[in-house]
Amino acid sequence: MNSTLPRVARWARSIGLAAAAAAITVTAQAQQVLRVTAIPDEAPTELARKFAPLGQYLEGKLGMKVEWTPVTDYAAAVEALVNKKVDLAWFGGFTFVQASVRSDGKVIPLVQREEDEKFRSVFITDAKSGINKLEDLKGKTLSFGSASSTSGHLMPRSFLLAAKINPDADLKRISFSGAHDATIAAVASGKVDAGALNISVWDKFVADKKVDPAVVKVFYTTPAYYDYNWTVHADMPADLRSKLQQAFLSLDANTPQGKEILGLQRATRFVATKAENYTGIRAAAENAGLLK
């Protein structure tokens, strides 16, 4: 009998065990990085600035590295989470619905800002334009934000349609600026007669004196609707998902760290959310023919 066979078998087994251990180690290391992205509804530098303190906070709470992953447009943010290129994404209500449809329901919204339970959009114009109500937009030019924006396109379009105004037929021209701050710039510079955007960004620009409301005014504020949330892929381990949600829920404006993060996120606090909160957004997208 060949005495080398048992030794070969033991050697092969040890190699196999070592390879398995190495694979486990690599997998564990891969899971030690939480990759985060957000829809680019503002300038890339502003998004990175707003995220930096939150990323540091999450690293401390989760005990893992948190990595910011910028994307070029709204669709790229959706695809990144659906294809698990990132682990956590800041979505608007519409992009969450798109991600849910694209993934066959395999994305889970964890938290939203308290403000997102009753979010609004504003329509703005030059104070001297003579535009004072939605009906005055007929025959005028209007800028939305991104085509996939909830507060910068979907909901403003939905409320226009409810007012019997078809943006594609009744307006002289519509355009897409790509981001809320760009919409403000387009109206302020006279490139368009009016614009529709996120009320949070508008309020921030007014507070920072980046726009004079006596020169560029709000002429219509929409009714409230659900909007932004932090979403993960359903394949994220339940324990990590729970820790992540709790980290957001634990942010407290009475602490220096919490005050800074919540201020940058334009949030009073974060609250738990669920997919059912966005059924109205989905219905609006379907009615407007925007959900494909």
Residue pairs with C-beta under 8 A, 6 or more apart in sequence:
31 64
31 237
31 240
32 64
32 65
33 64
33 65
33 66
33 67
34 58
34 62
34 64
34 65
34 66
34 67
34 87
34 88
34 244
35 67
35 69
35 85
35 86
35 87
35 88
36 51
36 55
36 58
36 66
36 67
36 68
36 69
36 86
36 87
36 88
36 89
36 90
37 68
37 69
37 70
37 71
37 77
37 80
37 81
37 86
37 88
37 89
37 90
38 47
38 51
38 71
38 77
38 89
38 90
39 71
39 74
39 77
39 89
39 90
39 91
39 92
39 95
39 146
39 148
39 149
40 47
40 70
40 71
40 72
40 73
40 74
40 77
40 146
40 178
40 179
41 74
41 92
41 145
41 146
41 149
41 152
41 179
41 180
41 198
41 201
42 179
42 180
42 181
42 201
43 179
43 181
44 70
46 181
47 70
48 68
48 70
49 264
50 264
50 265
51 68
52 68
53 257
53 260
53 261
53 264
54 261
54 264
54 265
55 66
55 67
55 68
56 66
57 247
57 251
57 257
57 261
58 66
58 244
58 247
59 65
59 66
61 243
61 246
61 247
61 250
62 240
62 243
62 244
62 247
69 80
69 85
69 86
71 77
71 80
73 146
73 148
73 178
74 92
74 95
74 146
74 147
74 148
74 149
75 148
77 89
77 90
77 91
77 95
78 89
78 91
78 95
78 98
78 99
78 102
78 148
79 85
79 102
80 86
80 89
81 87
81 88
81 89
81 91
81 99
81 103
81 107
81 231
81 232
81 233
82 99
82 102
82 103
82 106
82 107
82 233
84 233
84 235
87 232
87 233
87 236
88 230
88 231
88 232
88 244
89 99
89 230
89 231
89 232
90 228
90 229
90 230
90 231
91 99
91 109
91 228
91 229
91 230
91 231
92 148
92 149
92 150
92 151
92 227
92 228
93 119
93 150
93 154
93 225
93 226
93 227
93 228
93 229
93 278
93 281
94 148
94 149
94 150
94 153
94 154
94 281
94 285
94 290
95 148
95 150
96 107
96 109
96 229
96 231
96 278
96 281
97 278
97 281
97 282
97 285
97 291
98 148
98 291
99 107
99 231
100 107
100 275
100 278
101 291
103 233
103 234
105 234
105 275
106 233
106 234
106 235
107 231
107 232
107 233
107 234
108 231
108 232
108 233
108 234
108 236
108 241
108 275
109 229
109 230
109 231
109 273
109 274
109 275
109 277
109 278
110 229
110 230
110 231
110 232
110 241
110 244
110 245
110 248
110 272
110 273
111 229
111 230
111 245
111 248
111 249
111 270
111 271
111 272
111 273
112 226
112 227
112 228
112 229
112 230
112 270
112 271
112 273
112 277
113 228
113 265
113 266
113 267
113 268
113 269
113 270
113 271
114 267
114 268
114 269
114 270
114 271
115 200
115 266
115 267
115 268
116 226
116 227
116 228
116 229
116 273
117 224
117 226
117 271
117 277
118 224
118 225
119 151
119 198
119 199
119 200
119 224
119 225
119 226
119 227
119 228
120 151
120 199
120 221
120 222
120 223
120 224
120 225
121 151
121 152
121 155
121 156
121 159
121 196
121 197
121 198
121 199
121 221
121 222
122 196
122 197
122 198
122 199
122 202
122 218
122 220
122 221
122 222
123 134
123 137
123 156
123 194
123 195
123 196
123 218
123 219
123 220
123 221
124 183
124 184
124 187
124 194
124 195
124 196
124 197
124 202
124 216
124 217
124 218
124 219
125 131
125 187
125 193
125 194
125 195
125 216
125 217
125 219
126 187
126 188
126 190
126 193
126 215
126 216
126 217
127 214
127 215
127 216
127 217
129 193
129 194
130 136
131 137
131 140
131 193
131 194
131 219
132 219
133 219
133 220
134 159
134 160
134 163
134 165
134 220
135 163
135 165
136 219
137 160
137 165
137 170
137 171
137 193
137 194
138 165
138 170
138 171
139 170
139 171
139 172
140 171
140 172
140 193
140 194
141 171
141 172
141 173
141 174
141 175
141 192
141 193
141 194
142 167
142 171
142 173
142 174
142 175
142 192
142 193
142 194
142 195
142 196
143 174
143 175
143 176
143 177
143 183
143 186
143 187
143 191
143 192
143 194
143 195
143 196
144 152
144 153
144 156
144 157
144 174
144 175
144 176
144 177
144 183
144 195
144 196
145 151
145 152
145 153
145 176
145 177
145 178
145 179
145 180
145 182
145 183
145 196
145 197
145 198
146 152
146 153
146 176
146 177
146 178
146 179
147 153
147 176
147 290
149 180
149 198
150 225
150 227
150 228
150 281
151 180
151 197
151 198
151 199
151 227
152 179
152 180
152 183
152 196
152 197
152 198
153 176
153 196
153 290
154 281
154 284
154 285
154 288
154 290
155 222
155 225
155 281
155 284
156 196
156 222
157 167
157 288
157 290
158 284
158 287
158 288
159 222
159 223
160 166
160 167
161 167
161 287
161 288
165 171
167 174
168 174
173 192
175 186
175 192
177 183
177 185
177 186
177 195
180 197
180 198
180 201
180 202
181 201
181 205
183 195
183 196
183 197
184 195
184 197
184 201
184 202
184 205
184 210
184 211
184 216
186 192
186 195
187 193
187 194
187 195
187 216
188 211
188 215
188 216
194 219
199 221
200 266
202 211
202 218
204 266
205 211
206 213
225 280
225 281
225 284
226 273
226 277
226 278
226 280
226 281
227 281
229 273
230 248
230 270
232 241
232 244
236 244
245 272
248 270
249 270
249 271
249 272
251 258
251 261
251 262
251 267
251 269
251 270
252 258
252 269
253 259
253 262
253 268
253 269
262 268
262 269
282 291
285 291
